[in-house]
Structure formats: structure tokens, C-alpha cells
Amino acid sequence: MSKQAHSPPGLPVVGSVTKLAQDPLRYLSGVQEAYGGQYPLVRLDPPGGQSVSVVLDASLVHDILSDRDRFARPGTGADQQRRQGLLTSAGTLWEQQRSVLDPEFVGPRLSEYAEIAADTVGAMLAGWPADGRIDLVSELSTMTMRVITRTLFSQDTTREQSRTVEEALSAVADEFEPEVTDFLLPDRLQPGPSAAFEAANETLDTVAQGFVDDHIDAEDPPQDMITALMEAKRDPEVELSENELIDEAVLFMTAGQETTALTVTYAFHWLSAHPEARRRVTEEARQTLHGDPPSWETLSELTYTEKVVRETLRLTPAAWNITRVAREPTTVAGVDIPADEPLLLCTYAHHRDGRVWDAPKTFDPDRWGETASRADESYFPFGAGPRVCIGRQIALTEAQFALAHVLQQYDVETVPDSLSFQPGVTLRPEGSVDAHVCERSPRGG
């Protein structure tokens, strides 16, 4: 027998929706803290608008993410059905895409990617001042863009290309910043995509088209992600989307660039606020690397650096929220869920749940020793289930390499001390994140 979902008090419900739209991080964290442990999910049901359920039980989060038969990744507003790459497709198309791309992210390829990541971080540092200020997000976005294009597309990118992609991503993010109307208005009254959004997508398509054209024109294209997709499209038994090459290039280029750049930015932010943790990362890098770039062989020795990355992903996950919709009417934890109702699986809120984490708002890398398990259900910075992020190992490696390589050579302190966030597609900072960088002497200092 189904039961009615609990609804948090507001003015009555419209007030809750307003709070969700105005400050989703605070609101969803508050709902998690207030009702987690009591209810597996709660529902916001604004009059005449779209109902939204917030999933509070971590095991239920994993059940939903693992059940591709009942739940799907939704079309996201203005971008609905725009692209059919691995990150947005479903069903048989997704299965075929994943089977084609999986080999590009496992085994020997990872050691090749690690070497490229280390080389790219080194090139970034070569352009830093001995003592000065940098725009950290911009620098790291350029670095991560180069890693993505060099590893998956076998092509390098210029700072101008990276900046073009960064600006386009900013326009896309602005389109997806939560508004009250997103929840109060029915779908038929939702505004369409803006001119800036359309222009940004056209820019991304143009950049990706250049990478694809170079592969198509090459007599012997390099063995990478684009070539793997080109070969798969020749197989009559594999049905990929019409614009598969462009869609995949755009989605991996944008997702891989921004999420990793934000993770490393936030790691430097936390280390700036915790000098002892920064000292430990620095000492570990100097004792492990001895002045050399990090490598696949030294990765396993950067144990404290790995803890810093994991703790950064707990407190400030770039992928701060996951949304699923029911493919058809179903029941979740005894509650009737209509077809197409959004289910919010808020990574940020689960990662700060006081019932799960000791001192949940405290940056404590050492919690990733004996006191916390990497497999804890309440920790899912890369998602979970069949659609867990395919590039998670590359992202973790790149973040560890960046921290170790940079702090071996530079001291880094972010300015300002505190950050405000703009949650949209990703958890972005409001404004730039500047950092004062000072090159260390060869003997340290």
C-alpha cells in the first residue's frame, strides 16, 4: 500500500520552493539534516507546478542510480535532447556508447594519460610568475582542457581555445541557475533557450567540429576516443547517434574541463584555510617526487594528497546534484511517483549529513583513514550505478598530480579566504578565485 510523501513546511509549499530556488545548497542541506533518518524522501508539490521529490536515504539514492529500467537522466530544460552523447543518452544507445568508450578509460591507457597530465601541469607552471597573483580557475581550466584534448582527441589546445570554451560554459551555466519559475511553472510555460545559450552551444560545436575534422582528414588517425567512435560507426550492428562525434567531443571536453578544474581550485581553497594540511601535501610531494613530475608509478605513494582530493570532493563536489525522473508511474520507498517527476539526489547535502559524518562541515582529510570508507553509501561525488562517471580515475589522478606537482614547486594561497557558490549544472564559484603564488627555492621554503 502506497503512502503520502512528507512535505516540508513553508508558506506552505510555495515558500519551500522559493527557498530551494534562492539557495539550493542551504535548503537541500537543511532538508537532509531535518528529515533524513525520518523519511526516505520528501516532496515539494507547488500548486499548478512541477512536483519535486528530494531523496534523503543514501541507500535509496544508489538503488535509483542503479535502476536504469525505472529511472532515467532527464532532459535538462533548454538543453533537452540537444545532444545524444554518453552523458545524456539512454537505453540501447547509451549501452553501445559505453561499450565503445570503456576501453579508452582503463588499463594501459591510464598510465599514458597520467604522463600527459603531469606534462601539462608542468607546462602550466612554466608560465607562472615567481611571485605574483593568478586567476586560479582560468589557469586550471586551461590545464584541464589541454589534458582532455591531448588524451581523448590527441590534439593540443591554445589558451584562446580554452578561454572560448570557458566563456561558453559560463553562458550555459547561467541558463541553468535555479529560478523560482523552474518549479512553479508547468513545462508548457517554461521559457525557451536564450540567445546567449544558443550562441554558446554553437561555439562549443565549432570547437568540437575542428577536432573531429582533423581526424576525418587524417590518413592514419591516432588511436583515441574520436577514432574509436569513427570505427564503431562503420559497424552496421552499432547504432550511434547521427552527430555522435560532435556530441561526444563537446560533452567530454566541457564536463572533463570544468569539473576537474573546480575540484583542484576548491582543494587549493581548503588547503589555504588549513596550512598544516598544505604543509603535509607539500612534504609528501617533495619526499615522493624529489623534484621530478609525478608519474603513474608514484601515484600510489601520494596517499595524503589522495585524502585531500577525496575530502575536497566531499565538501565541495563539482557535481553537486544528480537528477533522475521516473520513466513511468512507479513506487519509491512506498511512495507513488508519477512519470517524469524529478527526483533530486543532492550529493552536496548527503556529503554533509551529520548522521553520517563526524564534524561534517570541517575539512579533515584524515577522516579518510580508519574512520571512513571510500565505499560509504553517503559518498558519491562521481555518481553511482551503471552511469558512474567513466572518467573518474582520470579526474582523481589529474587532481592529485596537480596538487603534488604545484605544491612541490609553488606555495599557493587563494584570495579571498571564503567562497560563495553559484550552483547550476556544476558547483561554480561566484566570480574569480585569485591566488597568490610564490615559487619555492630548490631546497624548499
KAKAGI-V338896 format. One record per residue. N is the residue number from 0. PHI is phi in radians with two decimals (* if undefined). OMEGA is omega as a letter, one per 40 degrees, with the letter a starting at -180 (* if undefined). BURIAL is + if it has 24 or more other ideal C-beta (glycine too) atoms within 12 Angstrom, else -. Layout:
n:N phi:PHI omega:OMEGA burial:BURIAL
n:N phi:PHI omega:OMEGA burial:BURIAL
This chain:
n:0 phi:* omega:a burial:-
n:1 phi:-1.34 omega:a burial:-
n:2 phi:-2.27 omega:a burial:-
n:3 phi:-1.40 omega:i burial:-
n:4 phi:-1.24 omega:i burial:+
n:5 phi:-1.25 omega:i burial:+
n:6 phi:-2.05 omega:i burial:+
n:7 phi:-1.07 omega:i burial:+
n:8 phi:-1.22 omega:i burial:-
n:9 phi:-2.67 omega:a burial:-
n:10 phi:-2.14 omega:e burial:-
n:11 phi:-1.42 omega:a burial:-
n:12 phi:-1.63 omega:a burial:+
n:13 phi:-1.01 omega:i burial:+
n:14 phi:-1.10 omega:i burial:-
n:15 phi:-1.13 omega:a burial:+
n:16 phi:-1.11 omega:i burial:+
n:17 phi:-1.06 omega:i burial:+
n:18 phi:-1.10 omega:i burial:+
n:19 phi:-1.08 omega:a burial:+
n:20 phi:-1.24 omega:a burial:+
n:21 phi:-1.30 omega:a burial:-
n:22 phi:-2.58 omega:a burial:-
n:23 phi:-1.09 omega:a burial:+
n:24 phi:-1.12 omega:a burial:+
n:25 phi:-1.16 omega:a burial:-
n:26 phi:-1.16 omega:a burial:+
n:27 phi:-1.19 omega:i burial:+
n:28 phi:-1.15 omega:i burial:+
n:29 phi:-1.15 omega:i burial:+
n:30 phi:-1.12 omega:i burial:+
n:31 phi:-1.05 omega:a burial:+
n:32 phi:-1.24 omega:a burial:+
n:33 phi:-1.36 omega:a burial:-
n:34 phi:-2.06 omega:i burial:+
n:35 phi:-1.10 omega:a burial:+
n:36 phi:1.59 omega:i burial:-
n:37 phi:-1.75 omega:a burial:-
n:38 phi:-2.23 omega:i burial:+
n:39 phi:-1.22 omega:i burial:+
n:40 phi:-2.72 omega:i burial:+
n:41 phi:-2.23 omega:a burial:+
n:42 phi:-2.18 omega:i burial:+
n:43 phi:-1.79 omega:a burial:+
n:44 phi:-2.31 omega:a burial:+
n:45 phi:-1.14 omega:a burial:+
n:46 phi:-1.03 omega:i burial:-
n:47 phi:1.39 omega:a burial:-
n:48 phi:-1.85 omega:a burial:+
n:49 phi:-1.57 omega:i burial:+
n:50 phi:-1.17 omega:i burial:+
n:51 phi:-2.37 omega:i burial:+
n:52 phi:-1.88 omega:i burial:+
n:53 phi:-1.85 omega:a burial:+
n:54 phi:-1.54 omega:a burial:+
n:55 phi:-1.82 omega:a burial:+
n:56 phi:-1.55 omega:a burial:+
n:57 phi:-1.14 omega:i burial:+
n:58 phi:-1.14 omega:i burial:-
n:59 phi:-1.20 omega:i burial:+
n:60 phi:-0.96 omega:a burial:+
n:61 phi:-1.19 omega:i burial:+
n:62 phi:-1.07 omega:a burial:+
n:63 phi:-1.13 omega:a burial:+
n:64 phi:-1.18 omega:a burial:+
n:65 phi:-1.55 omega:a burial:-
n:66 phi:-1.77 omega:a burial:-
n:67 phi:-1.32 omega:i burial:-
n:68 phi:-1.26 omega:a burial:-
n:69 phi:-1.73 omega:a burial:-
n:70 phi:-2.22 omega:a burial:+
n:71 phi:-2.27 omega:i burial:+
n:72 phi:-1.26 omega:a burial:+
n:73 phi:-1.32 omega:i burial:+
n:74 phi:-1.15 omega:a burial:-
n:75 phi:-1.84 omega:i burial:+
n:76 phi:0.96 omega:a burial:+
n:77 phi:-1.10 omega:a burial:+
n:78 phi:-1.72 omega:a burial:+
n:79 phi:-1.02 omega:i burial:-
n:80 phi:1.06 omega:a burial:-
n:81 phi:-1.21 omega:a burial:+
n:82 phi:-2.19 omega:i burial:+
n:83 phi:-2.15 omega:i burial:+
n:84 phi:-1.51 omega:a burial:+
n:85 phi:-1.00 omega:a burial:+
n:86 phi:-1.30 omega:a burial:+
n:87 phi:-2.14 omega:a burial:+
n:88 phi:-1.40 omega:a burial:+
n:89 phi:-2.55 omega:i burial:+
n:90 phi:1.09 omega:a burial:-
n:91 phi:-1.08 omega:i burial:-
n:92 phi:-1.03 omega:i burial:+
n:93 phi:-1.08 omega:a burial:+
n:94 phi:-1.05 omega:a burial:-
n:95 phi:-1.21 omega:i burial:+
n:96 phi:-1.08 omega:a burial:+
n:97 phi:-1.11 omega:a burial:+
n:98 phi:-1.15 omega:i burial:-
n:99 phi:-1.26 omega:a burial:+
n:100 phi:-1.58 omega:a burial:+
n:101 phi:-0.87 omega:a burial:-
n:102 phi:-1.07 omega:a burial:-
n:103 phi:-1.37 omega:a burial:+
n:104 phi:-2.19 omega:a burial:+
n:105 phi:-2.37 omega:i burial:-
n:106 phi:1.05 omega:a burial:-
n:107 phi:-1.03 omega:a burial:-
n:108 phi:-1.07 omega:a burial:+
n:109 phi:-1.13 omega:i burial:+
n:110 phi:-1.18 omega:i burial:-
n:111 phi:-1.14 omega:a burial:+
n:112 phi:-1.12 omega:i burial:+
n:113 phi:-1.08 omega:i burial:+
n:114 phi:-1.11 omega:i burial:+
n:115 phi:-1.14 omega:a burial:+
n:116 phi:-1.07 omega:i burial:+
n:117 phi:-1.09 omega:i burial:+
n:118 phi:-1.12 omega:a burial:+
n:119 phi:-1.23 omega:i burial:+
n:120 phi:-1.09 omega:i burial:+
n:121 phi:-1.06 omega:i burial:+
n:122 phi:-1.13 omega:i burial:-
n:123 phi:-1.08 omega:a burial:+
n:124 phi:-1.12 omega:i burial:+
n:125 phi:-1.09 omega:i burial:-
n:126 phi:-1.72 omega:a burial:-
n:127 phi:-1.45 omega:i burial:+
n:128 phi:-1.25 omega:i burial:-
n:129 phi:-1.15 omega:i burial:-
n:130 phi:-2.73 omega:a burial:-
n:131 phi:-3.14 omega:a burial:-
n:132 phi:-2.09 omega:i burial:-
n:133 phi:-2.28 omega:i burial:+
n:134 phi:-1.53 omega:a burial:+
n:135 phi:-1.14 omega:a burial:+
n:136 phi:-1.09 omega:a burial:+
n:137 phi:-1.12 omega:i burial:+
n:138 phi:-1.07 omega:a burial:+
n:139 phi:-1.27 omega:i burial:+
n:140 phi:-1.14 omega:i burial:+
n:141 phi:-1.09 omega:a burial:+
n:142 phi:-1.09 omega:a burial:+
n:143 phi:-1.21 omega:i burial:+
n:144 phi:-1.08 omega:i burial:+
n:145 phi:-1.13 omega:i burial:+
n:146 phi:-1.09 omega:a burial:+
n:147 phi:-1.06 omega:a burial:+
n:148 phi:-1.25 omega:i burial:+
n:149 phi:-1.27 omega:a burial:+
n:150 phi:-1.40 omega:a burial:+
n:151 phi:-1.64 omega:a burial:+
n:152 phi:-2.02 omega:i burial:+
n:153 phi:1.02 omega:i burial:+
n:154 phi:-2.44 omega:i burial:+
n:155 phi:-1.58 omega:i burial:-
n:156 phi:-2.25 omega:i burial:+
n:157 phi:-1.54 omega:i burial:-
n:158 phi:-1.07 omega:i burial:-
n:159 phi:-1.14 omega:i burial:-
n:160 phi:-1.10 omega:i burial:+
n:161 phi:-1.10 omega:i burial:+
n:162 phi:-1.11 omega:i burial:-
n:163 phi:-1.06 omega:i burial:+
n:164 phi:-1.15 omega:a burial:+
n:165 phi:-1.06 omega:a burial:+
n:166 phi:-1.17 omega:i burial:-
n:167 phi:-1.13 omega:i burial:+
n:168 phi:-1.10 omega:i burial:+
n:169 phi:-1.10 omega:i burial:+
n:170 phi:-1.16 omega:i burial:+
n:171 phi:-1.14 omega:a burial:+
n:172 phi:-1.08 omega:i burial:+
n:173 phi:-1.04 omega:a burial:+
n:174 phi:-1.16 omega:a burial:+
n:175 phi:-1.77 omega:i burial:+
n:176 phi:-1.12 omega:a burial:+
n:177 phi:-1.03 omega:i burial:+
n:178 phi:-2.24 omega:i burial:-
n:179 phi:-0.99 omega:a burial:-
n:180 phi:-1.12 omega:i burial:-
n:181 phi:-1.05 omega:a burial:+
n:182 phi:-1.79 omega:a burial:+
n:183 phi:-1.49 omega:a burial:+
n:184 phi:-1.59 omega:i burial:-
n:185 phi:-1.14 omega:a burial:-
n:186 phi:-0.97 omega:a burial:-
n:187 phi:-1.17 omega:a burial:-
n:188 phi:-1.81 omega:i burial:-
n:189 phi:-1.21 omega:i burial:-
n:190 phi:-1.17 omega:i burial:-
n:191 phi:-1.38 omega:a burial:-
n:192 phi:-1.13 omega:a burial:+
n:193 phi:-1.39 omega:i burial:-
n:194 phi:-1.11 omega:i burial:-
n:195 phi:-1.14 omega:i burial:-
n:196 phi:-1.15 omega:i burial:+
n:197 phi:-1.10 omega:i burial:-
n:198 phi:-1.13 omega:i burial:-
n:199 phi:-1.11 omega:i burial:+
n:200 phi:-1.15 omega:i burial:+
n:201 phi:-1.13 omega:i burial:-
n:202 phi:-1.08 omega:i burial:+
n:203 phi:-1.10 omega:i burial:+
n:204 phi:-1.07 omega:a burial:+
n:205 phi:-1.13 omega:i burial:-
n:206 phi:-1.07 omega:a burial:+
n:207 phi:-1.13 omega:a burial:+
n:208 phi:-1.04 omega:i burial:+
n:209 phi:-1.10 omega:i burial:+
n:210 phi:-1.12 omega:a burial:+
n:211 phi:-1.16 omega:a burial:+
n:212 phi:-1.04 omega:i burial:-
n:213 phi:-1.09 omega:i burial:+
n:214 phi:-1.24 omega:a burial:+
n:215 phi:-1.11 omega:a burial:-
n:216 phi:-1.39 omega:a burial:-
n:217 phi:-1.30 omega:i burial:-
n:218 phi:-1.19 omega:a burial:-
n:219 phi:-2.30 omega:a burial:-
n:220 phi:-1.12 omega:a burial:+
n:221 phi:-1.15 omega:i burial:-
n:222 phi:-1.41 omega:a burial:-
n:223 phi:-2.61 omega:a burial:+
n:224 phi:-1.10 omega:a burial:+
n:225 phi:-1.11 omega:i burial:+
n:226 phi:-1.13 omega:i burial:+
n:227 phi:-1.04 omega:i burial:+
n:228 phi:-1.22 omega:i burial:+
n:229 phi:-1.06 omega:i burial:+
n:230 phi:-1.19 omega:a burial:-
n:231 phi:-1.15 omega:a burial:+
n:232 phi:-1.17 omega:i burial:+
n:233 phi:-1.37 omega:a burial:-
n:234 phi:-1.44 omega:a burial:-
n:235 phi:-1.11 omega:i burial:-
n:236 phi:-1.51 omega:i burial:-
n:237 phi:-1.86 omega:a burial:-
n:238 phi:-1.84 omega:i burial:-
n:239 phi:-1.68 omega:a burial:+
n:240 phi:-1.19 omega:a burial:+
n:241 phi:-1.04 omega:a burial:-
n:242 phi:-1.83 omega:a burial:+
n:243 phi:-0.91 omega:a burial:+
n:244 phi:-1.11 omega:i burial:+
n:245 phi:-1.16 omega:a burial:+
n:246 phi:-1.04 omega:a burial:+
n:247 phi:-1.15 omega:a burial:+
n:248 phi:-1.06 omega:i burial:+
n:249 phi:-1.13 omega:a burial:+
n:250 phi:-1.15 omega:i burial:+
n:251 phi:-1.27 omega:i burial:+
n:252 phi:-1.10 omega:a burial:+
n:253 phi:-1.39 omega:a burial:+
n:254 phi:-1.14 omega:a burial:+
n:255 phi:-1.20 omega:a burial:+
n:256 phi:-1.24 omega:a burial:+
n:257 phi:-1.26 omega:a burial:+
n:258 phi:-1.11 omega:a burial:+
n:259 phi:-1.25 omega:i burial:+
n:260 phi:-1.06 omega:i burial:+
n:261 phi:-1.18 omega:i burial:+
n:262 phi:-1.04 omega:a burial:+
n:263 phi:-1.21 omega:i burial:+
n:264 phi:-1.01 omega:a burial:+
n:265 phi:-1.20 omega:i burial:+
n:266 phi:-1.10 omega:i burial:+
n:267 phi:-1.13 omega:i burial:+
n:268 phi:-1.06 omega:a burial:+
n:269 phi:-1.15 omega:i burial:+
n:270 phi:-1.19 omega:i burial:+
n:271 phi:-1.14 omega:i burial:+
n:272 phi:-1.41 omega:a burial:+
n:273 phi:-2.33 omega:a burial:+
n:274 phi:-1.00 omega:a burial:-
n:275 phi:-1.17 omega:i burial:-
n:276 phi:-1.13 omega:i burial:+
n:277 phi:-1.12 omega:i burial:+
n:278 phi:-1.09 omega:a burial:-
n:279 phi:-1.19 omega:i burial:+
n:280 phi:-1.11 omega:a burial:+
n:281 phi:-1.09 omega:a burial:+
n:282 phi:-1.11 omega:i burial:-
n:283 phi:-1.08 omega:i burial:+
n:284 phi:-1.12 omega:a burial:+
n:285 phi:-1.19 omega:a burial:+
n:286 phi:-1.32 omega:a burial:-
n:287 phi:-1.54 omega:a burial:+
n:288 phi:-1.66 omega:i burial:+
n:289 phi:0.94 omega:i burial:-
n:290 phi:1.55 omega:i burial:-
n:291 phi:-1.54 omega:i burial:-
n:292 phi:-1.18 omega:i burial:+
n:293 phi:-1.16 omega:a burial:+
n:294 phi:-2.46 omega:i burial:+
n:295 phi:-1.03 omega:a burial:+
n:296 phi:-1.24 omega:a burial:-
n:297 phi:-1.58 omega:a burial:+
n:298 phi:-0.99 omega:a burial:+
n:299 phi:-1.17 omega:i burial:-
n:300 phi:-1.53 omega:i burial:-
n:301 phi:-1.53 omega:a burial:+
n:302 phi:-1.24 omega:i burial:+
n:303 phi:-1.22 omega:i burial:+
n:304 phi:-1.06 omega:i burial:+
n:305 phi:-1.08 omega:i burial:+
n:306 phi:-1.08 omega:i burial:+
n:307 phi:-1.10 omega:i burial:+
n:308 phi:-1.11 omega:a burial:+
n:309 phi:-1.13 omega:i burial:+
n:310 phi:-1.22 omega:i burial:+
n:311 phi:-1.08 omega:i burial:+
n:312 phi:-1.17 omega:i burial:+
n:313 phi:-1.29 omega:a burial:+
n:314 phi:-1.35 omega:a burial:+
n:315 phi:-2.35 omega:i burial:+
n:316 phi:-1.22 omega:i burial:+
n:317 phi:-1.04 omega:i burial:+
n:318 phi:-1.53 omega:a burial:+
n:319 phi:-1.38 omega:a burial:+
n:320 phi:-2.60 omega:i burial:+
n:321 phi:-2.05 omega:i burial:+
n:322 phi:-2.10 omega:i burial:+
n:323 phi:-2.28 omega:i burial:+
n:324 phi:-2.22 omega:i burial:+
n:325 phi:-1.30 omega:i burial:+
n:326 phi:-1.17 omega:i burial:-
n:327 phi:-2.65 omega:a burial:-
n:328 phi:-0.94 omega:a burial:-
n:329 phi:-2.63 omega:i burial:+
n:330 phi:-2.15 omega:i burial:-
n:331 phi:-2.17 omega:a burial:+
n:332 phi:0.89 omega:i burial:+
n:333 phi:1.44 omega:a burial:-
n:334 phi:-1.86 omega:i burial:+
n:335 phi:-1.22 omega:i burial:-
n:336 phi:-2.08 omega:i burial:+
n:337 phi:-1.23 omega:i burial:+
n:338 phi:-1.03 omega:i burial:-
n:339 phi:1.27 omega:i burial:+
n:340 phi:-1.26 omega:i burial:+
n:341 phi:-1.17 omega:i burial:+
n:342 phi:-1.97 omega:a burial:+
n:343 phi:-1.60 omega:i burial:+
n:344 phi:-1.96 omega:a burial:+
n:345 phi:-1.44 omega:i burial:+
n:346 phi:-0.99 omega:a burial:+
n:347 phi:-0.96 omega:a burial:+
n:348 phi:-1.22 omega:i burial:+
n:349 phi:-1.13 omega:a burial:+
n:350 phi:-1.23 omega:a burial:+
n:351 phi:-2.08 omega:a burial:+
n:352 phi:-1.31 omega:a burial:+
n:353 phi:-1.16 omega:i burial:-
n:354 phi:-1.34 omega:a burial:-
n:355 phi:-1.84 omega:a burial:+
n:356 phi:-1.93 omega:i burial:+
n:357 phi:-1.25 omega:a burial:-
n:358 phi:0.76 omega:a burial:-
n:359 phi:-1.09 omega:a burial:+
n:360 phi:-1.66 omega:a burial:-
n:361 phi:-1.63 omega:i burial:-
n:362 phi:-1.35 omega:a burial:+
n:363 phi:-2.48 omega:a burial:+
n:364 phi:-1.00 omega:a burial:+
n:365 phi:-1.22 omega:i burial:-
n:366 phi:-1.13 omega:a burial:+
n:367 phi:-1.54 omega:i burial:+
n:368 phi:-1.74 omega:a burial:-
n:369 phi:-1.43 omega:a burial:-
n:370 phi:-1.61 omega:a burial:-
n:371 phi:-2.52 omega:i burial:+
n:372 phi:-1.82 omega:i burial:-
n:373 phi:-1.11 omega:a burial:-
n:374 phi:-1.62 omega:a burial:-
n:375 phi:-0.99 omega:a burial:+
n:376 phi:-1.10 omega:a burial:+
n:377 phi:-1.45 omega:i burial:+
n:378 phi:-2.13 omega:a burial:+
n:379 phi:-2.58 omega:a burial:+
n:380 phi:-1.16 omega:i burial:+
n:381 phi:-1.95 omega:a burial:+
n:382 phi:1.42 omega:a burial:+
n:383 phi:-2.84 omega:i burial:+
n:384 phi:1.29 omega:a burial:+
n:385 phi:-1.03 omega:a burial:+
n:386 phi:-1.71 omega:i burial:+
n:387 phi:-0.96 omega:a burial:+
n:388 phi:-0.94 omega:a burial:+
n:389 phi:-1.18 omega:a burial:+
n:390 phi:-1.75 omega:a burial:+
n:391 phi:-1.09 omega:a burial:+
n:392 phi:-1.22 omega:i burial:+
n:393 phi:-1.09 omega:a burial:+
n:394 phi:-1.11 omega:i burial:+
n:395 phi:-1.10 omega:i burial:+
n:396 phi:-1.09 omega:a burial:+
n:397 phi:-1.08 omega:i burial:+
n:398 phi:-1.15 omega:i burial:+
n:399 phi:-1.11 omega:i burial:+
n:400 phi:-1.06 omega:a burial:+
n:401 phi:-1.09 omega:a burial:+
n:402 phi:-1.10 omega:a burial:+
n:403 phi:-1.14 omega:a burial:+
n:404 phi:-1.14 omega:a burial:+
n:405 phi:-1.16 omega:a burial:+
n:406 phi:-1.28 omega:i burial:+
n:407 phi:-1.19 omega:a burial:+
n:408 phi:-1.88 omega:a burial:+
n:409 phi:-2.33 omega:i burial:+
n:410 phi:-1.61 omega:a burial:+
n:411 phi:-2.29 omega:i burial:+
n:412 phi:-2.28 omega:a burial:+
n:413 phi:-1.40 omega:i burial:+
n:414 phi:-2.32 omega:e burial:-
n:415 phi:-1.42 omega:a burial:-
n:416 phi:-1.24 omega:a burial:-
n:417 phi:-1.98 omega:i burial:-
n:418 phi:-2.15 omega:i burial:+
n:419 phi:-1.92 omega:a burial:-
n:420 phi:-2.00 omega:i burial:+
n:421 phi:-2.15 omega:a burial:-
n:422 phi:-1.31 omega:i burial:+
n:423 phi:-2.37 omega:i burial:+
n:424 phi:-1.07 omega:i burial:+
n:425 phi:-2.21 omega:i burial:+
n:426 phi:-1.54 omega:a burial:+
n:427 phi:-1.75 omega:i burial:+
n:428 phi:-1.32 omega:i burial:+
n:429 phi:-1.42 omega:a burial:-
n:430 phi:1.45 omega:a burial:-
n:431 phi:-1.40 omega:i burial:+
n:432 phi:-2.06 omega:i burial:+
n:433 phi:-1.45 omega:i burial:+
n:434 phi:-2.47 omega:i burial:+
n:435 phi:-1.54 omega:a burial:+
n:436 phi:-2.06 omega:a burial:+
n:437 phi:-2.42 omega:a burial:-
n:438 phi:-1.19 omega:i burial:-
n:439 phi:-1.47 omega:i burial:+
n:440 phi:-1.30 omega:a burial:-
n:441 phi:-0.94 omega:a burial:-
n:442 phi:-1.56 omega:a burial:-
n:443 phi:1.65 omega:a burial:-
n:444 phi:2.66 omega:* burial:-
